[in-house]
Amino acid sequence: MRTRFPRIIAVGLAAAIATCGGASASPTLPAVRSGGGGSHAADLAPAVARRIDADVQQVMQRFQVPGAAIAVTVDGNPIYTSAYGLRDRERALPVRTDTPFEIGSITKQFTAAAIVQLQEAGKLQLDDPLSRYLPHAPHASELTLRQLLTHTSGLRDYFDGPEAEVDDLATRPIDFDHLIARIADKPLDFPPGTRWSYSNTGYALLGKVIETVSGERYRDYLQRHMLAPLGMVHTFTLADSDRLAGMAVGYRHEQGVLRRSPYFHPDWSGAAGFLVSTLDDLARWDAGLRGGKVVSAAGYAQMKTAFATADGKPVGYGLGLFVDEVYGQARIGHTGGSQGYTTADEYFPELGLRILAFSNLGDKKPEAGITMTNLVFAALHPDIVAAWERPVAGEVAAVSDSAKASFRQLQGGTTYSAFSEDLRGKLAAGVGAGLKNSLGPYGAPTGMVFKGTRQGEKGTLYRYVAEFGPGAFIGYTVRLDETGHVAGFAIE
């Protein structure tokens, strides 16, 4: 239910932490390769398959991931499928390649596609105000459906609040009106269309729009117009309790101990993230969406086009899809994260490459699902990754030393001597604690690669990539003051 772009603000620059995966200092848990459900590596060199296996197991050990499943297609043809570890630790049941996992916010693709379908049927328009369909929704007259779809509405997220409190509430049923009431009296964070901020609230409202316009329950709409036509017989929802017996059990770390994740009531996710699926079914969805079986080619083009704010800046998100890049390659897809699962569905259009990764570990910092898609890409295209990892010319040793020292201090959270006096005080006053919690679990970087400079409003910005092993990296940018201390930084 959460995004790969949670944001923390630091002096001088916006520090945006993208959980691309990373290293854990926790004790290791052996990763067991599962033969259940089969594994498949057609047309893939044995050495590449061995590298994928080794890197996946390394990540599973470092993160303490109980189980995972991965599938890779090129131009729609499967070239690799495998399952690892346990879907149920208590009963020692292995993950199979057909094990269902909760896919979290990957559900947003389905919701967005449903809205596009309804537009193509002439039943709504993306630029209609929300008030046309839900007149009593918060800020309904100020927002459009497109702004809800692209996370540019400014609406607060109904999950906002102390984590322990929300964890407890999310175990209980809640109706739509009470869910939305959690943010009803909150002002918008910004004028709609001017900024980007991930909000599950927008997708909950879109689910209700689908019901209002179609006259069908959201779940029934998906079944009739998407799942059944595509033959997705192994996709269901968290509300389908009679079908949950065979799915992977979710886990997460609490106080450093791996535990079964708490129950997550489907009322809290709905159109924002309550689907459960398998590798094969999600591959059917991806092929159908891209192939014109869900929406038209023009509709899909809208979905995969990044929205631009009022000042013309693209936000890296289209309609239910992130539109960004990794390793210098264009990438379209979505991640999913809930109490006990992280998943990723990533497509690289220039290569015709699709990578799916499911895990039953809910930790968001680092995030196992996206890390596994990254490491699979690296195994398949080592030359592309090697070129991306190569440092650029112009590195200044003293600046790099400051970058490395300051990053270690953000991870440790105990001393901030590498930072300017002003920023040091802000970190010590509380900002640093959040950064420590976000960055510390990645462990010590295996490298800090210089990626060049650019001019900012207050001086030169030096860009780096901190690497943490297979598939795990974080962008880190610093600005130094005249004394050589870090006066501003960004994490992305």
One Martini backbone bead per residue (centre of mass of N, CA, C, O) as a GRO file, in nm:
protein
  492
    1MET     BB    1   0.050   0.067  -0.002
    2ARG     BB    2   0.323   0.175  -0.074
    3THR     BB    3   0.586   0.368  -0.172
    4ARG     BB    4   0.907   0.445  -0.324
    5PHE     BB    5   0.846   0.777  -0.212
    6PRO     BB    6   0.928   0.861   0.058
    7ARG     BB    7   0.945   1.172   0.257
    8ILE     BB    8   1.228   1.381   0.350
    9ILE     BB    9   1.326   1.681   0.505
   10ALA     BB   10   1.611   1.884   0.436
   11VAL     BB   11   1.846   2.098   0.439
   12GLY     BB   12   1.855   2.234   0.098
   13LEU     BB   13   1.703   1.951   0.054
   14ALA     BB   14   1.518   1.692  -0.068
   15ALA     BB   15   1.467   1.388   0.109
   16ALA     BB   16   1.426   1.099  -0.093
   17ILE     BB   17   1.322   0.776  -0.013
   18ALA     BB   18   1.407   0.491  -0.207
   19THR     BB   19   1.309   0.154  -0.193
   20CYS     BB   20   1.546  -0.044  -0.367
   21GLY     BB   21   1.698  -0.178  -0.160
   22GLY     BB   22   1.901  -0.387   0.074
   23ALA     BB   23   2.076  -0.424   0.364
   24SER     BB   24   2.113  -0.651   0.641
   25ALA     BB   25   2.206  -0.697   0.994
   26SER     BB   26   2.071  -0.947   1.025
   27PRO     BB   27   2.022  -1.248   1.074
   28THR     BB   28   2.026  -1.532   0.901
   29LEU     BB   29   1.823  -1.698   0.648
   30PRO     BB   30   1.778  -1.962   0.486
   31ALA     BB   31   1.761  -2.025   0.142
   32VAL     BB   32   1.515  -2.221  -0.021
   33ARG     BB   33   1.491  -2.408  -0.288
   34SER     BB   34   1.211  -2.460  -0.493
   35GLY     BB   35   1.032  -2.723  -0.668
   36GLY     BB   36   0.764  -2.626  -0.629
   37GLY     BB   37   0.600  -2.583  -0.935
   38GLY     BB   38   0.864  -2.523  -1.048
   39SER     BB   39   1.126  -2.454  -1.286
   40HIS     BB   40   1.239  -2.197  -1.535
   41ALA     BB   41   1.505  -2.169  -1.822
   42ALA     BB   42   1.444  -2.077  -2.103
   43ASP     BB   43   1.685  -1.935  -2.299
   44LEU     BB   44   1.897  -1.952  -2.053
   45ALA     BB   45   2.183  -1.923  -1.933
   46PRO     BB   46   2.318  -2.099  -1.682
   47ALA     BB   47   2.490  -1.865  -1.559
   48VAL     BB   48   2.249  -1.671  -1.521
   49ALA     BB   49   2.076  -1.848  -1.340
   50ARG     BB   50   2.290  -1.875  -1.117
   51ARG     BB   51   2.307  -1.576  -1.050
   52ILE     BB   52   2.020  -1.530  -0.967
   53ASP     BB   53   2.013  -1.736  -0.740
   54ALA     BB   54   2.247  -1.617  -0.572
   55ASP     BB   55   2.132  -1.328  -0.537
   56VAL     BB   56   1.866  -1.399  -0.408
   57GLN     BB   57   1.986  -1.550  -0.163
   58GLN     BB   58   2.143  -1.313  -0.054
   59VAL     BB   59   1.902  -1.130  -0.001
   60MET     BB   60   1.747  -1.324   0.184
   61GLN     BB   61   1.964  -1.333   0.403
   62ARG     BB   62   1.996  -1.023   0.461
   63PHE     BB   63   1.667  -0.975   0.501
   64GLN     BB   64   1.495  -1.221   0.584
   65VAL     BB   65   1.349  -1.390   0.357
   66PRO     BB   66   1.133  -1.643   0.338
   67GLY     BB   67   0.999  -1.576   0.039
   68ALA     BB   68   0.997  -1.639  -0.329
   69ALA     BB   69   0.907  -1.508  -0.666
   70ILE     BB   70   1.004  -1.549  -1.020
   71ALA     BB   71   0.960  -1.366  -1.338
   72VAL     BB   72   1.050  -1.388  -1.697
   73THR     BB   73   1.015  -1.179  -1.989
   74VAL     BB   74   1.039  -1.176  -2.359
   75ASP     BB   75   0.815  -1.071  -2.561
   76GLY     BB   76   0.616  -1.269  -2.375
   77ASN     BB   77   0.844  -1.480  -2.312
   78PRO     BB   78   0.940  -1.724  -2.116
   79ILE     BB   79   1.276  -1.760  -1.933
   80TYR     BB   80   1.196  -1.734  -1.610
   81THR     BB   81   1.126  -1.951  -1.321
   82SER     BB   82   1.104  -1.912  -0.955
   83ALA     BB   83   1.146  -2.061  -0.625
   84TYR     BB   84   1.173  -1.956  -0.272
   85GLY     BB   85   1.148  -2.093   0.012
   86LEU     BB   86   0.885  -1.982   0.237
   87ARG     BB   87   0.534  -1.951   0.289
   88ASP     BB   88   0.563  -2.126   0.573
   89ARG     BB   89   0.741  -2.146   0.856
   90GLU     BB   90   0.576  -2.313   1.066
   91ARG     BB   91   0.523  -2.552   0.825
   92ALA     BB   92   0.743  -2.575   0.602
   93LEU     BB   93   0.637  -2.430   0.334
   94PRO     BB   94   0.684  -2.396   0.011
   95VAL     BB   95   0.745  -2.220  -0.249
   96ARG     BB   96   0.575  -2.162  -0.547
   97THR     BB   97   0.508  -2.057  -0.870
   98ASP     BB   98   0.178  -2.075  -0.772
   99THR     BB   99   0.186  -1.881  -0.543
  100PRO     BB  100   0.005  -1.671  -0.363
  101PHE     BB  101   0.014  -1.309  -0.345
  102GLU     BB  102   0.027  -1.015  -0.220
  103ILE     BB  103   0.022  -0.700  -0.432
  104GLY     BB  104  -0.108  -0.449  -0.356
  105SER     BB  105  -0.041  -0.161  -0.549
  106ILE     BB  106  -0.081  -0.312  -0.819
  107THR     BB  107  -0.388  -0.262  -0.816
  108LYS     BB  108  -0.382   0.026  -0.947
  109GLN     BB  109  -0.386  -0.066  -1.238
  110PHE     BB  110  -0.679  -0.170  -1.235
  111THR     BB  111  -0.818   0.090  -1.155
  112ALA     BB  112  -0.716   0.264  -1.388
  113ALA     BB  113  -0.826   0.083  -1.617
  114ALA     BB  114  -1.123   0.114  -1.540
  115ILE     BB  115  -1.141   0.416  -1.591
  116VAL     BB  116  -1.059   0.400  -1.889
  117GLN     BB  117  -1.287   0.219  -1.980
  118LEU     BB  118  -1.515   0.420  -1.901
  119GLN     BB  119  -1.423   0.635  -2.096
  120GLU     BB  120  -1.443   0.454  -2.359
  121ALA     BB  121  -1.766   0.421  -2.288
  122GLY     BB  122  -1.873   0.723  -2.204
  123LYS     BB  123  -1.902   0.754  -1.861
  124LEU     BB  124  -1.632   0.931  -1.854
  125GLN     BB  125  -1.382   1.175  -1.745
  126LEU     BB  126  -1.071   1.254  -1.632
  127ASP     BB  127  -1.153   1.582  -1.607
  128ASP     BB  128  -1.347   1.536  -1.406
  129PRO     BB  129  -1.503   1.601  -1.133
  130LEU     BB  130  -1.562   1.436  -0.848
  131SER     BB  131  -1.852   1.564  -0.792
  132ARG     BB  132  -2.007   1.410  -1.021
  133TYR     BB  133  -1.990   1.128  -0.833
  134LEU     BB  134  -1.881   1.259  -0.535
  135PRO     BB  135  -2.014   1.523  -0.376
  136HIS     BB  136  -1.918   1.439  -0.057
  137ALA     BB  137  -1.636   1.452  -0.096
  138PRO     BB  138  -1.341   1.558  -0.029
  139HIS     BB  139  -1.279   1.817  -0.239
  140ALA     BB  140  -1.450   1.749  -0.501
  141SER     BB  141  -1.449   2.035  -0.661
  142GLU     BB  142  -1.112   2.043  -0.680
  143LEU     BB  143  -1.110   1.761  -0.830
  144THR     BB  144  -0.979   1.515  -1.038
  145LEU     BB  145  -0.937   1.208  -1.165
  146ARG     BB  146  -0.648   1.250  -1.265
  147GLN     BB  147  -0.533   1.343  -0.989
  148LEU     BB  148  -0.587   1.075  -0.849
  149LEU     BB  149  -0.424   0.888  -1.044
  150THR     BB  150  -0.139   1.080  -1.008
  151HIS     BB  151  -0.097   1.206  -0.718
  152THR     BB  152  -0.214   1.541  -0.749
  153SER     BB  153  -0.440   1.633  -0.524
  154GLY     BB  154  -0.345   1.661  -0.195
  155LEU     BB  155  -0.431   1.428  -0.045
  156ARG     BB  156  -0.448   1.257   0.218
  157ASP     BB  157  -0.358   0.973   0.395
  158TYR     BB  158  -0.535   0.728   0.570
  159PHE     BB  159  -0.253   0.611   0.700
  160ASP     BB  160  -0.206   0.834   0.867
  161GLY     BB  161   0.000   0.782   1.148
  162PRO     BB  162   0.069   0.596   1.390
  163GLU     BB  163   0.175   0.285   1.339
  164ALA     BB  164   0.044   0.131   1.577
  165GLU     BB  165  -0.240   0.244   1.534
  166VAL     BB  166  -0.285   0.153   1.240
  167ASP     BB  167  -0.235  -0.147   1.283
  168ASP     BB  168  -0.482  -0.183   1.465
  169LEU     BB  169  -0.706  -0.071   1.279
  170ALA     BB  170  -0.637  -0.270   1.025
  171THR     BB  171  -0.786  -0.526   1.173
  172ARG     BB  172  -1.049  -0.372   1.113
  173PRO     BB  173  -1.339  -0.285   1.022
  174ILE     BB  174  -1.440  -0.051   0.748
  175ASP     BB  175  -1.602   0.190   0.609
  176PHE     BB  176  -1.587   0.419   0.368
  177ASP     BB  177  -1.674   0.671   0.529
  178HIS     BB  178  -1.468   0.627   0.766
  179LEU     BB  179  -1.215   0.626   0.598
  180ILE     BB  180  -1.249   0.917   0.475
  181ALA     BB  181  -1.283   1.066   0.753
  182ARG     BB  182  -0.973   1.072   0.824
  183ILE     BB  183  -0.947   1.332   0.592
  184ALA     BB  184  -1.191   1.538   0.571
  185ASP     BB  185  -1.055   1.780   0.772
  186LYS     BB  186  -0.826   1.811   0.570
  187PRO     BB  187  -0.613   1.974   0.408
  188LEU     BB  188  -0.453   2.036   0.146
  189ASP     BB  189  -0.115   2.014   0.064
  190PHE     BB  190  -0.199   2.119  -0.231
  191PRO     BB  191  -0.257   2.226  -0.522
  192PRO     BB  192  -0.397   2.085  -0.767
  193GLY     BB  193  -0.135   1.983  -0.998
  194THR     BB  194   0.154   2.090  -0.851
  195ARG     BB  195   0.202   1.801  -0.720
  196TRP     BB  196   0.354   1.507  -0.561
  197SER     BB  197   0.156   1.256  -0.365
  198TYR     BB  198   0.109   0.976  -0.221
  199SER     BB  199  -0.239   0.831  -0.237
  200ASN     BB  200  -0.477   0.607  -0.133
  201THR     BB  201  -0.731   0.780  -0.131
  202GLY     BB  202  -0.769   0.817  -0.436
  203TYR     BB  203  -0.824   0.505  -0.491
  204ALA     BB  204  -1.070   0.474  -0.314
  205LEU     BB  205  -1.241   0.679  -0.472
  206LEU     BB  206  -1.222   0.535  -0.748
  207GLY     BB  207  -1.371   0.281  -0.662
  208LYS     BB  208  -1.639   0.436  -0.614
  209VAL     BB  209  -1.671   0.540  -0.900
  210ILE     BB  210  -1.697   0.270  -1.037
  211GLU     BB  211  -1.956   0.190  -0.889
  212THR     BB  212  -2.134   0.434  -0.971
  213VAL     BB  213  -2.107   0.404  -1.288
  214SER     BB  214  -2.155   0.077  -1.320
  215GLY     BB  215  -2.324  -0.074  -1.075
  216GLU     BB  216  -2.073  -0.218  -0.945
  217ARG     BB  217  -1.873  -0.385  -0.779
  218TYR     BB  218  -1.549  -0.373  -0.784
  219ARG     BB  219  -1.493  -0.678  -0.787
  220ASP     BB  220  -1.699  -0.739  -1.018
  221TYR     BB  221  -1.574  -0.566  -1.232
  222LEU     BB  222  -1.307  -0.710  -1.255
  223GLN     BB  223  -1.417  -0.989  -1.324
  224ARG     BB  224  -1.579  -0.911  -1.587
  225HIS     BB  225  -1.351  -0.702  -1.740
  226MET     BB  226  -1.069  -0.878  -1.666
  227LEU     BB  227  -1.022  -1.159  -1.540
  228ALA     BB  228  -1.199  -1.339  -1.723
  229PRO     BB  229  -1.096  -1.250  -2.011
  230LEU     BB  230  -0.782  -1.335  -1.915
  231GLY     BB  231  -0.780  -1.597  -1.725
  232MET     BB  232  -0.777  -1.505  -1.402
  233VAL     BB  233  -0.814  -1.769  -1.173
  234HIS     BB  234  -0.574  -1.663  -0.941
  235THR     BB  235  -0.747  -1.402  -0.874
  236PHE     BB  236  -0.798  -1.212  -0.575
  237THR     BB  237  -0.903  -1.131  -0.245
  238LEU     BB  238  -0.892  -1.062   0.094
  239ALA     BB  239  -1.213  -1.130   0.106
  240ASP     BB  240  -1.148  -1.434  -0.003
  241SER     BB  241  -1.131  -1.659   0.240
  242ASP     BB  242  -1.170  -1.937   0.071
  243ARG     BB  243  -0.870  -1.863  -0.094
  244LEU     BB  244  -0.620  -1.830   0.134
  245ALA     BB  245  -0.475  -2.104   0.213
  246GLY     BB  246  -0.233  -2.103  -0.027
  247MET     BB  247  -0.097  -1.858   0.062
  248ALA     BB  248   0.123  -1.654   0.159
  249VAL     BB  249   0.285  -1.568   0.440
  250GLY     BB  250   0.330  -1.292   0.635
  251TYR     BB  251   0.617  -1.077   0.709
  252ARG     BB  252   0.808  -0.905   0.978
  253HIS     BB  253   0.990  -0.667   1.145
  254GLU     BB  254   1.022  -0.657   1.513
  255GLN     BB  255   1.271  -0.548   1.680
  256GLY     BB  256   1.450  -0.752   1.482
  257VAL     BB  257   1.208  -0.957   1.454
  258LEU     BB  258   1.070  -1.223   1.296
  259ARG     BB  259   0.724  -1.193   1.203
  260ARG     BB  260   0.410  -1.222   1.185
  261SER     BB  261   0.184  -1.052   1.040
  262PRO     BB  262  -0.071  -0.868   1.066
  263TYR     BB  263  -0.378  -0.823   1.016
  264PHE     BB  264  -0.545  -0.724   0.700
  265HIS     BB  265  -0.805  -0.550   0.624
  266PRO     BB  266  -0.972  -0.502   0.324
  267ASP     BB  267  -1.104  -0.220   0.387
  268TRP     BB  268  -0.802  -0.073   0.374
  269SER     BB  269  -0.760  -0.121   0.051
  270GLY     BB  270  -0.890  -0.220  -0.200
  271ALA     BB  271  -0.837  -0.021  -0.478
  272ALA     BB  272  -0.533   0.021  -0.355
  273GLY     BB  273  -0.461  -0.313  -0.239
  274PHE     BB  274  -0.641  -0.631  -0.245
  275LEU     BB  275  -0.475  -0.818  -0.418
  276VAL     BB  276  -0.435  -1.159  -0.535
  277SER     BB  277  -0.155  -1.346  -0.684
  278THR     BB  278   0.024  -1.470  -0.962
  279LEU     BB  279   0.258  -1.492  -1.188
  280ASP     BB  280   0.080  -1.586  -1.427
  281ASP     BB  281  -0.152  -1.381  -1.393
  282LEU     BB  282   0.020  -1.121  -1.412
  283ALA     BB  283   0.119  -1.183  -1.696
  284ARG     BB  284  -0.159  -1.168  -1.825
  285TRP     BB  285  -0.212  -0.878  -1.756
  286ASP     BB  286   0.028  -0.746  -1.897
  287ALA     BB  287  -0.039  -0.852  -2.182
  288GLY     BB  288  -0.327  -0.733  -2.198
  289LEU     BB  289  -0.263  -0.435  -2.150
  290ARG     BB  290  -0.046  -0.408  -2.384
  291GLY     BB  291  -0.250  -0.569  -2.609
  292GLY     BB  292  -0.563  -0.444  -2.591
  293LYS     BB  293  -0.760  -0.620  -2.372
  294VAL     BB  294  -0.844  -0.369  -2.178
  295VAL     BB  295  -0.732  -0.136  -2.347
  296SER     BB  296  -0.643   0.075  -2.553
  297ALA     BB  297  -0.368   0.201  -2.693
  298ALA     BB  298  -0.437   0.489  -2.601
  299GLY     BB  299  -0.493   0.419  -2.304
  300TYR     BB  300  -0.213   0.302  -2.242
  301ALA     BB  301  -0.056   0.557  -2.314
  302GLN     BB  302  -0.171   0.718  -2.081
  303MET     BB  303  -0.074   0.538  -1.845
  304LYS     BB  304   0.253   0.562  -1.949
  305THR     BB  305   0.228   0.874  -1.894
  306ALA     BB  306   0.364   1.127  -1.752
  307PHE     BB  307   0.279   1.355  -1.542
  308ALA     BB  308   0.228   1.711  -1.545
  309THR     BB  309   0.257   1.983  -1.400
  310ALA     BB  310   0.181   2.313  -1.419
  311ASP     BB  311   0.513   2.360  -1.480
  312GLY     BB  312   0.598   2.082  -1.658
  313LYS     BB  313   0.666   1.858  -1.450
  314PRO     BB  314   0.744   1.547  -1.420
  315VAL     BB  315   0.641   1.277  -1.179
  316GLY     BB  316   0.672   0.957  -1.254
  317TYR     BB  317   0.349   0.933  -1.320
  318GLY     BB  318   0.060   0.803  -1.421
  319LEU     BB  319  -0.187   0.551  -1.453
  320GLY     BB  320  -0.091   0.329  -1.218
  321LEU     BB  321   0.215   0.421  -1.309
  322PHE     BB  322   0.536   0.407  -1.318
  323VAL     BB  323   0.774   0.653  -1.477
  324ASP     BB  324   1.104   0.553  -1.525
  325GLU     BB  325   1.442   0.467  -1.411
  326VAL     BB  326   1.707   0.212  -1.456
  327TYR     BB  327   2.021   0.192  -1.557
  328GLY     BB  328   1.918   0.393  -1.796
  329GLN     BB  329   1.626   0.258  -1.808
  330ALA     BB  330   1.326   0.230  -1.899
  331ARG     BB  331   1.034   0.227  -1.668
  332ILE     BB  332   0.736   0.023  -1.608
  333GLY     BB  333   0.530   0.028  -1.303
  334HIS     BB  334   0.497  -0.157  -0.984
  335THR     BB  335   0.455  -0.160  -0.645
  336GLY     BB  336   0.418  -0.366  -0.339
  337GLY     BB  337   0.294  -0.287   0.003
  338SER     BB  338   0.259  -0.448   0.316
  339GLN     BB  339   0.272  -0.601   0.608
  340GLY     BB  340   0.391  -0.898   0.446
  341TYR     BB  341   0.465  -0.749   0.157
  342THR     BB  342   0.672  -0.749  -0.147
  343THR     BB  343   0.641  -0.609  -0.479
  344ALA     BB  344   0.707  -0.647  -0.847
  345ASP     BB  345   0.626  -0.472  -1.170
  346GLU     BB  346   0.853  -0.470  -1.448
  347TYR     BB  347   0.908  -0.263  -1.745
  348PHE     BB  348   1.127  -0.273  -2.046
  349PRO     BB  349   1.066  -0.143  -2.351
  350GLU     BB  350   1.352  -0.150  -2.502
  351LEU     BB  351   1.365  -0.488  -2.425
  352GLY     BB  352   1.098  -0.652  -2.360
  353LEU     BB  353   1.107  -0.653  -2.034
  354ARG     BB  354   0.987  -0.872  -1.769
  355ILE     BB  355   0.962  -0.832  -1.403
  356LEU     BB  356   0.881  -1.055  -1.137
  357ALA     BB  357   0.833  -0.996  -0.772
  358PHE     BB  358   0.791  -1.197  -0.482
  359SER     BB  359   0.722  -1.135  -0.127
  360ASN     BB  360   0.700  -1.228   0.244
  361LEU     BB  361   0.812  -0.923   0.305
  362GLY     BB  362   0.722  -0.602   0.463
  363ASP     BB  363   0.966  -0.448   0.439
  364LYS     BB  364   1.062  -0.106   0.330
  365LYS     BB  365   1.363  -0.093   0.486
  366PRO     BB  366   1.411  -0.258   0.279
  367GLU     BB  367   1.303  -0.385  -0.053
  368ALA     BB  368   1.269  -0.689  -0.200
  369GLY     BB  369   1.118  -0.674  -0.471
  370ILE     BB  370   1.288  -0.449  -0.621
  371THR     BB  371   1.563  -0.581  -0.578
  372MET     BB  372   1.506  -0.834  -0.755
  373THR     BB  373   1.461  -0.687  -1.022
  374ASN     BB  374   1.741  -0.561  -1.033
  375LEU     BB  375   1.917  -0.824  -1.024
  376VAL     BB  376   1.802  -0.951  -1.276
  377PHE     BB  377   1.885  -0.734  -1.470
  378ALA     BB  378   2.193  -0.757  -1.410
  379ALA     BB  379   2.215  -1.054  -1.516
  380LEU     BB  380   2.106  -0.994  -1.811
  381HIS     BB  381   2.266  -0.681  -1.811
  382PRO     BB  382   2.580  -0.620  -1.734
  383ASP     BB  383   2.671  -0.392  -1.930
  384ILE     BB  384   2.467  -0.177  -1.849
  385VAL     BB  385   2.543  -0.172  -1.547
  386ALA     BB  386   2.845  -0.112  -1.574
  387ALA     BB  387   2.804   0.164  -1.710
  388TRP     BB  388   2.634   0.291  -1.480
  389GLU     BB  389   2.863   0.238  -1.246
  390ARG     BB  390   3.044   0.429  -1.376
  391PRO     BB  391   3.240   0.673  -1.316
  392VAL     BB  392   3.280   0.997  -1.352
  393ALA     BB  393   3.426   1.267  -1.429
  394GLY     BB  394   3.547   1.494  -1.163
  395GLU     BB  395   3.635   1.388  -0.904
  396VAL     BB  396   3.644   1.484  -0.553
  397ALA     BB  397   3.789   1.357  -0.286
  398ALA     BB  398   3.685   1.541  -0.055
  399VAL     BB  399   3.386   1.517  -0.127
  400SER     BB  400   3.364   1.208  -0.110
  401ASP     BB  401   3.442   1.190   0.186
  402SER     BB  402   3.198   1.352   0.286
  403ALA     BB  403   2.981   1.169   0.172
  404LYS     BB  404   3.059   0.912   0.324
  405ALA     BB  405   3.051   1.022   0.613
  406SER     BB  406   2.758   1.132   0.612
  407PHE     BB  407   2.617   0.866   0.548
  408ARG     BB  408   2.713   0.710   0.797
  409GLN     BB  409   2.578   0.912   0.998
  410LEU     BB  410   2.288   0.864   0.907
  411GLN     BB  411   2.289   0.561   0.982
  412GLY     BB  412   2.380   0.597   1.289
  413GLY     BB  413   2.275   0.867   1.457
  414THR     BB  414   2.524   1.004   1.658
  415THR     BB  415   2.686   1.179   1.441
  416TYR     BB  416   2.734   1.523   1.264
  417SER     BB  417   3.030   1.636   1.170
  418ALA     BB  418   2.985   1.657   0.842
  419PHE     BB  419   2.799   1.892   0.916
  420SER     BB  420   2.653   2.160   0.950
  421GLU     BB  421   2.540   2.332   1.209
  422ASP     BB  422   2.247   2.360   1.121
  423LEU     BB  423   2.202   2.061   1.029
  424ARG     BB  424   2.293   1.924   1.287
  425GLY     BB  425   2.060   2.029   1.463
  426LYS     BB  426   1.825   1.902   1.301
  427LEU     BB  427   1.913   1.608   1.324
  428ALA     BB  428   1.926   1.598   1.642
  429ALA     BB  429   1.610   1.692   1.676
  430GLY     BB  430   1.490   1.426   1.459
  431VAL     BB  431   1.555   1.372   1.161
  432GLY     BB  432   1.779   1.152   1.205
  433ALA     BB  433   1.602   0.918   1.309
  434GLY     BB  434   1.454   0.860   1.043
  435LEU     BB  435   1.709   0.807   0.874
  436LYS     BB  436   1.817   0.572   1.033
  437ASN     BB  437   1.567   0.385   0.989
  438SER     BB  438   1.602   0.389   0.670
  439LEU     BB  439   1.931   0.333   0.634
  440GLY     BB  440   2.048   0.121   0.833
  441PRO     BB  441   1.939  -0.159   0.703
  442TYR     BB  442   2.148  -0.159   0.458
  443GLY     BB  443   2.415  -0.100   0.551
  444ALA     BB  444   2.714  -0.103   0.431
  445PRO     BB  445   2.862   0.021   0.179
  446THR     BB  446   3.030  -0.101  -0.118
  447GLY     BB  447   2.972   0.189  -0.256
  448MET     BB  448   3.067   0.528  -0.401
  449VAL     BB  449   2.935   0.672  -0.687
  450PHE     BB  450   3.021   0.898  -0.919
  451LYS     BB  451   2.771   1.116  -1.123
  452GLY     BB  452   2.821   1.420  -1.076
  453THR     BB  453   2.704   1.751  -1.164
  454ARG     BB  454   2.513   2.040  -1.043
  455GLN     BB  455   2.327   2.330  -1.037
  456GLY     BB  456   2.218   2.514  -0.774
  457GLU     BB  457   2.096   2.774  -0.590
  458LYS     BB  458   2.354   2.720  -0.360
  459GLY     BB  459   2.518   2.529  -0.562
  460THR     BB  460   2.699   2.252  -0.582
  461LEU     BB  461   2.606   1.927  -0.694
  462TYR     BB  462   2.680   1.599  -0.568
  463ARG     BB  463   2.664   1.283  -0.725
  464TYR     BB  464   2.549   0.961  -0.598
  465VAL     BB  465   2.597   0.597  -0.547
  466ALA     BB  466   2.481   0.372  -0.319
  467GLU     BB  467   2.603   0.047  -0.249
  468PHE     BB  468   2.463  -0.306  -0.132
  469GLY     BB  469   2.451  -0.497  -0.357
  470PRO     BB  470   2.226  -0.677  -0.500
  471GLY     BB  471   1.994  -0.436  -0.619
  472ALA     BB  472   2.131  -0.215  -0.415
  473PHE     BB  473   2.038   0.138  -0.402
  474ILE     BB  474   2.135   0.495  -0.352
  475GLY     BB  475   2.078   0.818  -0.389
  476TYR     BB  476   2.338   1.084  -0.340
  477THR     BB  477   2.325   1.432  -0.249
  478VAL     BB  478   2.557   1.712  -0.224
  479ARG     BB  479   2.627   2.015  -0.027
  480LEU     BB  480   2.879   2.247   0.027
  481ASP     BB  481   3.052   2.445   0.216
  482GLU     BB  482   3.331   2.647   0.278
  483THR     BB  483   3.429   2.410   0.502
  484GLY     BB  484   3.321   2.111   0.389
  485HIS     BB  485   3.033   2.087   0.473
  486VAL     BB  486   2.720   1.960   0.490
  487ALA     BB  487   2.431   2.169   0.379
  488GLY     BB  488   2.311   1.946   0.176
  489PHE     BB  489   2.059   1.688   0.089
  490ALA     BB  490   1.986   1.384  -0.106
  491ILE     BB  491   1.748   1.109  -0.128
  492GLU     BB  492   1.670   0.854  -0.413
   0.00000   0.00000   0.00000
